[in-house]
């Protein structure tokens, strides 16, 4: 298969979704908000740790 035919098949697959016979209860929205919030808080701790590493790396030894 060529890339063009794979891309066309993928487009057709995504353009014609099958009906989903599913149920989402009202708590699902809250779960998504909680997931997003915990992801952002975790990301902020991660970047703060990386920033501290580079700050220590590039700070002259006499200023420590």
C-alpha positions as a Markdown table, in Angstrom:
| # | Residue | x | y | z |
|---|---|---|---|---|
| 1 | Unk | 0.0 | 0.0 | 0.0 |
| 2 | Unk | 1.2 | 3.5 | -0.7 |
| 3 | Unk | 1.1 | 6.3 | 1.7 |
| 4 | Unk | -1.7 | 8.0 | -0.3 |
| 5 | Unk | -4.0 | 4.9 | 0.0 |
| 6 | Unk | -3.2 | 4.5 | 3.7 |
| 7 | Unk | -4.0 | 8.2 | 4.3 |
| 8 | Unk | -7.2 | 7.9 | 2.3 |
| 9 | Unk | -8.3 | 4.8 | 4.2 |
| 10 | Unk | -7.5 | 6.6 | 7.5 |
| 11 | Unk | -9.5 | 9.6 | 6.4 |
| 12 | Unk | -12.5 | 7.4 | 5.5 |
| 13 | Unk | -12.3 | 5.7 | 8.8 |
| 14 | Unk | -12.3 | 8.9 | 10.8 |
| 15 | Unk | -14.9 | 10.7 | 8.5 |
| 16 | Unk | -17.6 | 8.0 | 9.0 |
| 17 | Unk | -17.8 | 7.2 | 12.7 |
| 18 | Unk | -20.0 | 4.4 | 13.8 |
| 19 | Unk | -22.7 | 5.2 | 16.3 |
| 20 | Unk | -21.5 | 4.7 | 19.9 |
| 21 | Unk | -24.1 | 3.1 | 22.1 |
| 22 | Unk | -22.5 | 4.3 | 25.4 |
| 23 | Unk | -23.5 | 6.3 | 28.4 |
| 24 | Unk | -21.5 | 9.0 | 30.2 |
| 25 | Unk | -22.8 | 9.8 | 33.6 |
| 26 | Unk | -22.6 | 13.4 | 35.0 |
| 27 | Unk | -19.5 | 12.5 | 37.1 |
| 28 | Unk | -17.5 | 11.9 | 33.9 |
| 29 | Unk | -17.1 | 15.6 | 33.3 |
| 30 | Unk | -15.8 | 16.1 | 36.8 |
| 31 | Unk | -13.3 | 13.3 | 36.4 |
| 32 | Unk | -12.0 | 15.0 | 33.2 |
| 33 | Unk | -11.5 | 18.3 | 35.1 |
| 34 | Unk | -9.7 | 16.5 | 37.9 |
| 35 | Unk | -7.4 | 14.7 | 35.4 |
| 36 | Unk | -6.6 | 18.0 | 33.7 |
| 37 | Unk | -5.9 | 19.8 | 37.0 |
| 38 | Unk | -3.7 | 17.1 | 38.3 |
| 39 | Unk | -1.8 | 17.0 | 35.0 |
| 40 | Unk | -1.2 | 20.7 | 35.1 |
| 41 | Unk | 0.0 | 20.7 | 38.7 |
| 42 | Unk | 2.3 | 17.7 | 38.0 |
| 43 | Unk | 3.6 | 19.5 | 34.9 |
| 44 | Unk | 4.4 | 22.7 | 37.0 |
| 45 | Unk | 6.3 | 20.6 | 39.5 |
| 46 | Unk | 8.3 | 18.9 | 36.8 |
| 47 | Unk | 9.2 | 22.2 | 35.0 |
| 48 | Unk | 10.1 | 23.8 | 38.4 |
| 49 | Unk | 12.5 | 20.9 | 39.0 |
| 50 | Unk | 14.1 | 21.3 | 35.6 |
| 51 | Unk | 14.4 | 25.1 | 36.0 |
| 52 | Unk | 16.1 | 24.5 | 39.4 |
| 53 | Unk | 18.6 | 22.1 | 37.8 |
| 54 | Unk | 19.6 | 24.6 | 35.1 |
| 55 | Unk | 19.8 | 27.4 | 37.6 |
| 56 | Unk | 22.2 | 25.4 | 39.7 |
| 57 | Unk | 24.1 | 24.3 | 36.6 |
| 58 | Unk | 24.7 | 27.9 | 35.4 |
| 59 | Unk | 25.1 | 29.7 | 38.7 |
| 60 | Unk | 28.7 | 30.6 | 39.4 |
| 61 | Unk | 30.3 | 28.7 | 42.3 |
| 62 | Unk | 31.0 | 31.8 | 44.3 |
| 63 | Unk | 27.3 | 32.8 | 44.4 |
| 64 | Unk | 26.2 | 29.5 | 45.9 |
